[in-house]
Amino acid sequence: MVLDHLAEEDYSIVHLCRDLGLGRTQLHNKIKALTGQSTSEFVRTVRLNKARELLQTTG
């Protein structure tokens, strides 16, 4: 879901919750259980990994 909205700078946790049909606390608890990261850290990690991938393939 996050990858689908990478180009949108204003895509936030609120949008992610809405898209997934979960409350903010529910989403946080699920992501924390699966990744050990907060929701914000998870979104940032996804974006950074995609950026790294793009930099490696365009070089």
DSSP file (Angstrom, degrees, kcal/mol; ACC not computed):
  #  RESIDUE AA STRUCTURE BP1 BP2  ACC     N-H-->O    O-->H-N    N-H-->O    O-->H-N    TCO  KAPPA ALPHA  PHI   PSI    X-CA   Y-CA   Z-CA
    1    1 A M     >        0   0    0      0, 0.0     4,-0.6     0, 0.0     3,-0.3   0.000 360.0 360.0 360.0 -44.6    0.0    0.0    0.0
    2    2 A V  T >4  +     0   0    0      1,-0.2     3,-1.4     2,-0.2     9,-0.1   0.904 360.0  55.4 -63.5 -40.2    2.8    2.4    0.9
    3    3 A L  G >4 S+     0   0    0      1,-0.3     3,-1.1     2,-0.2    -1,-0.2   0.816  99.5  61.3 -62.7 -30.3    4.6    1.6   -2.4
    4    4 A D  G 34 S+     0   0    0     -3,-0.3    -1,-0.3     1,-0.2    -2,-0.2   0.716 111.9  38.2 -67.5 -20.0    1.5    2.6   -4.3
    5    5 A H  G X< S+     0   0    0     -3,-1.4     3,-1.2    -4,-0.6     6,-0.3   0.050  75.1 119.9-121.6  24.5    1.6    6.1   -2.9
    6    6 A L  T <  S+     0   0    0     -3,-1.1    -1,-0.1     1,-0.3    -2,-0.1   0.850  74.9  55.0 -59.9 -35.9    5.4    6.8   -2.9
    7    7 A A  T 3  S+     0   0    0     -4,-0.2     2,-0.9    -3,-0.2    -1,-0.3   0.656  88.8  89.0 -74.3 -14.6    5.1    9.8   -5.2
    8    8 A E    X   -     0   0    0     -3,-1.2     3,-1.4     1,-0.2    -1,-0.1  -0.751  57.8-169.4 -89.9 106.8    2.5   11.5   -2.9
    9    9 A E  T 3  S+     0   0    0     -2,-0.9    -1,-0.2     1,-0.3    -2,-0.0   0.809  86.2  53.0 -64.2 -30.1    4.4   13.6   -0.4
   10   10 A D  T 3  S+     0   0    0     -3,-0.1     2,-0.5     2,-0.1    -1,-0.3   0.360  74.9 122.5 -91.3   7.1    1.3   14.2    1.7
   11   11 A Y    <   +     0   0    0     -3,-1.4     2,-0.2    -6,-0.3    -6,-0.0  -0.579  44.4 174.3 -69.6 121.2    0.4   10.5    2.0
   12   12 A S     >  -     0   0    0     -2,-0.5     4,-2.3     1,-0.0     5,-0.2  -0.592  49.7 -89.8-124.7-179.2    0.3   10.0    5.8
   13   13 A I  H  > S+     0   0    0      1,-0.2     4,-2.8     2,-0.2     5,-0.2   0.865 124.0  58.6 -60.3 -37.4   -0.5    7.4    8.4
   14   14 A V  H  > S+     0   0    0      1,-0.2     4,-2.2     2,-0.2    -1,-0.2   0.919 107.5  46.1 -59.4 -44.3   -4.0    8.7    8.4
   15   15 A H  H  > S+     0   0    0      2,-0.2     4,-2.8     1,-0.2    -2,-0.2   0.905 111.5  51.8 -64.9 -41.8   -4.3    7.9    4.7
   16   16 A L  H  X S+     0   0    0     -4,-2.3     4,-2.1     2,-0.2    -2,-0.2   0.921 109.5  49.9 -62.1 -43.9   -2.8    4.4    5.2
   17   17 A C  H  X>S+     0   0    0     -4,-2.8     5,-2.1     1,-0.2     4,-1.4   0.931 112.3  47.6 -58.6 -46.4   -5.2    3.7    8.0
   18   18 A R  H  <5S+     0   0    0     -4,-2.2     3,-0.4     1,-0.2    -2,-0.2   0.926 111.7  49.8 -61.4 -45.5   -8.1    4.7    5.8
   19   19 A D  H  <5S+     0   0    0     -4,-2.8    -1,-0.2     1,-0.2    -2,-0.2   0.846 116.7  41.4 -63.5 -34.4   -6.9    2.6    2.9
   20   20 A L  H  <5S-     0   0    0     -4,-2.1    -1,-0.2    -5,-0.2    -2,-0.2   0.593 107.2-124.5 -89.4 -11.7   -6.4   -0.5    5.1
   21   21 A G  T  <5 +     0   0    0     -4,-1.4     2,-0.3    -3,-0.4    -3,-0.2   0.837  69.0 123.9  71.8  32.8   -9.7    0.0    7.0
   22   22 A L      < -     0   0    0     -5,-2.1    -1,-0.3    -6,-0.2    -2,-0.2  -0.891  63.3-113.6-122.9 153.9   -7.9    0.0   10.4
   23   23 A G     >  -     0   0    0     -2,-0.3     4,-2.6    -3,-0.1     5,-0.2  -0.409  36.2-107.4 -76.0 163.1   -7.7    2.4   13.2
   24   24 A R  H  > S+     0   0    0      1,-0.2     4,-2.6     2,-0.2     5,-0.1   0.899 120.0  47.3 -60.5 -42.3   -4.4    4.1   14.0
   25   25 A T  H  > S+     0   0    0      2,-0.2     4,-2.7     1,-0.2    -1,-0.2   0.910 111.7  50.4 -67.2 -42.1   -3.9    2.1   17.1
   26   26 A Q  H  > S+     0   0    0      2,-0.2     4,-2.3     1,-0.2    -2,-0.2   0.934 112.6  46.7 -60.1 -46.3   -4.7   -1.2   15.4
   27   27 A L  H  X S+     0   0    0     -4,-2.6     4,-2.7     1,-0.2     5,-0.3   0.929 112.2  50.4 -62.3 -45.7   -2.3   -0.4   12.6
   28   28 A H  H  X S+     0   0    0     -4,-2.6     4,-2.7    -5,-0.2     5,-0.2   0.931 111.4  48.2 -58.2 -46.9    0.4    0.6   15.0
   29   29 A N  H  X S+     0   0    0     -4,-2.7     4,-2.1     2,-0.2    -1,-0.2   0.889 113.3  47.2 -62.9 -40.5    0.0   -2.6   17.0
   30   30 A K  H  X S+     0   0    0     -4,-2.3     4,-2.1    -5,-0.2    -2,-0.2   0.935 115.3  44.2 -67.6 -46.2    0.1   -4.8   13.9
   31   31 A I  H  X>S+     0   0    0     -4,-2.7     4,-3.0     1,-0.2     5,-0.7   0.907 113.6  51.4 -65.7 -41.0    3.1   -3.1   12.4
   32   32 A K  H  X5S+     0   0    0     -4,-2.7     4,-1.6    -5,-0.3    -1,-0.2   0.904 111.4  47.9 -62.1 -42.1    4.9   -3.1   15.7
   33   33 A A  H  <5S+     0   0    0     -4,-2.1    -1,-0.2    -5,-0.2    -2,-0.2   0.878 119.1  39.2 -66.6 -38.1    4.2   -6.8   16.2
   34   34 A L  H  <5S+     0   0    0     -4,-2.1    -2,-0.2    -5,-0.1    -1,-0.2   0.853 135.2  14.1 -81.7 -35.6    5.4   -7.7   12.7
   35   35 A T  H  <5S-     0   0    0     -4,-3.0    -3,-0.2     2,-0.2    -2,-0.2   0.611  87.2-124.7-118.6 -17.4    8.4   -5.4   12.3
   36   36 A G  S  <<S+     0   0    0     -4,-1.6     2,-0.3    -5,-0.7    -4,-0.2   0.555  77.6 110.2  77.9   7.3    9.3   -4.1   15.7
   37   37 A Q  S    S-     0   0    0     -6,-0.6    -1,-0.3     1,-0.1    -2,-0.2  -0.773  73.1-111.2-112.2 156.4    9.0   -0.6   14.2
   38   38 A S     >  -     0   0    0     -2,-0.3     4,-2.4    -3,-0.1     5,-0.2  -0.335  40.4-102.6 -72.8 169.3    6.5    2.2   14.8
   39   39 A T  H  > S+     0   0    0      1,-0.2     4,-2.4     2,-0.2     5,-0.2   0.916 123.2  49.2 -61.4 -43.7    4.1    3.0   11.9
   40   40 A S  H  > S+     0   0    0      1,-0.2     4,-2.4     2,-0.2    -1,-0.2   0.914 111.5  48.8 -62.7 -43.5    6.1    6.1   11.1
   41   41 A E  H  > S+     0   0    0      2,-0.2     4,-2.6     1,-0.2    -1,-0.2   0.898 110.7  51.8 -62.9 -39.9    9.4    4.2   11.1
   42   42 A F  H  X S+     0   0    0     -4,-2.4     4,-2.5     2,-0.2    -2,-0.2   0.939 110.8  46.0 -62.5 -48.1    7.9    1.5    8.9
   43   43 A V  H  X S+     0   0    0     -4,-2.4     4,-2.3     1,-0.2    -2,-0.2   0.918 113.8  49.7 -61.8 -43.2    6.7    4.0    6.3
   44   44 A R  H  X S+     0   0    0     -4,-2.4     4,-2.7     1,-0.2    -1,-0.2   0.901 110.6  50.4 -61.7 -42.0   10.1    5.8    6.4
   45   45 A T  H  X S+     0   0    0     -4,-2.6     4,-2.6     2,-0.2     5,-0.2   0.907 109.6  50.1 -64.0 -42.6   11.9    2.5    6.0
   46   46 A V  H  X S+     0   0    0     -4,-2.5     4,-2.1     2,-0.2    -2,-0.2   0.936 113.2  46.4 -61.1 -46.0    9.8    1.5    3.0
   47   47 A R  H  X S+     0   0    0     -4,-2.3     4,-2.3     1,-0.2    -2,-0.2   0.912 113.5  48.2 -63.8 -43.4   10.4    4.8    1.3
   48   48 A L  H  X S+     0   0    0     -4,-2.7     4,-2.6     2,-0.2    -1,-0.2   0.892 110.6  51.2 -66.0 -39.7   14.2    4.7    2.0
   49   49 A N  H  X S+     0   0    0     -4,-2.6     4,-2.3     2,-0.2    -1,-0.2   0.902 111.2  47.8 -63.9 -40.3   14.4    1.2    0.7
   50   50 A K  H  X S+     0   0    0     -4,-2.1     4,-2.5    -5,-0.2    -2,-0.2   0.900 111.5  50.8 -66.6 -40.4   12.6    2.1   -2.5
   51   51 A A  H  X S+     0   0    0     -4,-2.3     4,-2.5     2,-0.2    -2,-0.2   0.921 110.5  49.1 -62.6 -44.0   14.9    5.2   -2.9
   52   52 A R  H  X S+     0   0    0     -4,-2.6     4,-2.2     1,-0.2    -2,-0.2   0.918 110.6  51.1 -61.0 -43.4   18.0    3.0   -2.4
   53   53 A E  H  X S+     0   0    0     -4,-2.3     4,-1.8     1,-0.2    -2,-0.2   0.921 111.1  47.7 -59.6 -45.8   16.7    0.5   -5.0
   54   54 A L  H  X S+     0   0    0     -4,-2.5     4,-1.4     1,-0.2    -1,-0.2   0.897 111.4  50.4 -64.1 -40.9   16.1    3.3   -7.5
   55   55 A L  H  < S+     0   0    0     -4,-2.5     4,-0.5     1,-0.2    -1,-0.2   0.876 111.2  49.0 -65.4 -37.4   19.5    4.8   -6.9
   56   56 A Q  H  < S+     0   0    0     -4,-2.2     3,-0.3     1,-0.2    -1,-0.2   0.836 113.8  45.2 -71.4 -32.8   21.2    1.4   -7.4
   57   57 A T  H  < S+     0   0    0     -4,-1.8    -1,-0.2     1,-0.2    -2,-0.2   0.671 113.0  48.7 -88.3 -15.7   19.3    0.7  -10.7
   58   58 A T     <        0   0    0     -4,-1.4    -1,-0.2     1,-0.2    -2,-0.2   0.445 360.0 360.0-101.0   0.5   19.8    4.1  -12.3
   59   59 A G              0   0    0     -4,-0.5    -1,-0.2    -3,-0.3    -2,-0.1   0.442 360.0 360.0 -87.2 360.0   23.5    4.4  -11.7
